[in-house]
């Protein structure tokens, strides 16, 4: 091997020392620390129609409609539609009718009895959610989704981008409600949750799967087998 000249060795030593000092000066950058309370709400609480459950206005008609805040009969049974009905949050006139599908085994009052709340914190690049739910579908299979929507919204509405909470394969976002409809969901993730920003509104969505199945990285077909029951909007990230 040809030896380096002394001048080259000196330059190399200085360069390596400079790189070492630069690495020592590098600071790991984390998301800003966050701490917040979370309270889940229904679509009607935001002035919208419920998106994924339907009721028959006229018994025996074979036609079902999305419930709205004006729907007062809490004893009406709920159904899935006979066809997929895509989410259309911002068009409050898009309530039906749609062909009636299978019964879901619960009433509108059962649906609106659900409650969910908890906390979210972010510290040193690790996010933690600690959620508690009541009056869910007893024994129901549920998933938690990290959803994004273009904001201000497009016209026409182009839908949401739904990511499973935690691992991208959906292995960390599933839970089963207890026999009394209660459930706890506590998870840590890294990096922290992406909050709402300049162009995207973010939320956490709670979906019930009436077929008892989950679909990994995908939520499943909304309205027929996957029913978003509640959600909580995530605020703008610190610094906006």
MOZIHU-V43112 format. One record per helix or strand. SS is the DSSP state (h for helix, s for strand). FROM is the first residue (numbers start at 0). TO is the last residue. If there is no record, write none. Layout:
# MOZIHU-V43112
SS:FROM:TO + SS:FROM:TO
This chain:
# MOZIHU-V43112
h:5:24 + s:33:38 + s:40:40 + h:42:45 + s:53:54 + s:62:65 + s:76:80 + s:95:106 + h:107:111 + s:114:122 + s:125:133 + s:140:149 + s:160:163 + s:173:175 + s:182:188 + s:195:195 + s:199:208 + s:214:214 + s:217:217 + s:221:221 + s:225:233 + s:235:235
